[in-house]
Amino acid sequence: MVKEYMHIILADDDEDDRLFFTDAFEELKINTKVRTYNDGAALMDYLNSEDALLPEILFLDLNMPKKNGIECLDEIKNNPKLSNIAVAIYSTSSSEEHIEETFVKGANIYIKKPSDFGALKKVLSDVVTINWQYQTSGLNKDNFLLRM
């Protein structure tokens, strides 16, 4: 069965970043439904609920209140119901420590947040059109960090 849209979730505490993100998807010609959460606890409450519609791709900020991105990533990858969600770390940080830690913990791709709207649209378009089966089967550090 072909889905009529791609379900995307963004967890990010920065309201401007959430707005940029949803605006970018509205301008892309890709059929998506985007849901956003402003902290990790709200995200995990939703994902763990009985009637949660699991996303094809989850964009996860690292620095959030209540539950940070690393804690969410741990919880997702250690839960059989959630472990197959493609997780894109979406952060302002480009520290090697964060990149290494999220790679080891099972994130699928690491994206440094673009500061410009055009670059954001390009990144989001690239990420949602990735062949995730290929991306997740031969996961290696060379294709983990999305460079712009």
N, C-alpha and C positions, 0 to 999 in steps of 0.2 A: 504494500500500500504506500503510495506517495503522499507525503505530508504536504499540506497546502501552505505551510509556513515553517520557518525555523524558530524554535523557542530559545530565546537568549535571556540570561539573567546577568545583571551587574550588581555587585555589592561594593559600594564605595560611600564613604561618609561625606565626601565633598559634593555639595549640592550643584556647584557649577560643573564639575566633572560629569555628574549624572545627566545634567541637562545637555551638555555637549554631546555625550554619548548617544542619548536618545534622538537628538536632532540629527546627528550624523546618520543614524540608521534610517530616519525618515527620508533623508535625501538620497540614500543608496537605493538602487533599483533591485533590492533583494527582499523577498517576502519574509519578513520577520515579525515576531511579537517580542517586545522587550519589556521585561519586568525589572524594577530596581529596588534595592534595599540599602538603607543608610548605615547599617552596622551588621557585624557578623552574627550576632545573636538572633536578630530578626531573620536573616538569611537561613540559618540552621533550623530555626523554628518552622519556617516554611518547608524546607527540603525534607524535614523529618515528619511533616504532617501526612496523614493518611491520603488526602486527596491532592497532594502536590503533583503538578505537572512538571516533570524533570526536564531541565533544559538540555539542548544539544551541546551548548557551550555556556560555561559559567565564567564570567570575567570577575576576577577577585582582586580587590585592592589589598595591600598588606597592612597598612596602618589604619585600623578602624577601632572605634570604641567597643566596649563590652566583650567582643571576641574578635581578635585580629585575623588577618588572612591566613597566617600559618596555622593557627588553631582550627580554622574552618577547613583548610586543606587536609590536615590530619584527620579530622572527623569524617570528611567526605571519603577519603581514600581507605579508611578503616571500616567503612560501613558498606556491606555487600549491596544494599539497595542503591547506593549513591556512587560506588567506586568507578563505574564506567562513564561518568560524566566527564567530558573534556573540559579541563580547567586551564584557563588562560590567566596567568598572573598579570595584573594590570596596575602598574605602580610607577610612582615618580622616582623611586629608588633604582639605581643601576649598580648597586654595590655587588661585588663578586660574592660576598657572603650570602646575600638574599637570593641571588641567582642559583648558587650552589645548593642552598638549603631547600629551595622550592623544587629544584630538579630532583634531588634525592628523595623528597617526600612525595613525588609522583605527579607534579603539575605537568601539563602537556606542552605549554609554551610560555615564554616570559616576554612581556611587552612593556617597554618603557613608555609611559604616557606621552604622546606627542603634544607639543604646546600649540600647534597650529591646526585649525579645523580641517584643512585640505589633507594634511598628513594623517589626521585621525580617521577621516573617511577612507583613505587608502589602506591604512592598517586594518581597520574593521572589515573592509571588503576582502583583503587578503586572508584574514583569519577565518571568516565564515565560508570561504570557498576552498579552504585547505581540504585535502582528502584526509580526514581524521583517522581513517582505518590505517593508512600508510603512516601517518604522523605518529600514531600511538604504537604501532607494531614494532617499528625499528627505532624506538626512542633513543636518541643520542644527544649529547650536549651540543654538537655542531648545529643541529636544527632546532634547538630549544629556545635560544634567544633570537627573537625576531628583530632584525636590524633594519633600520630605515635609512 
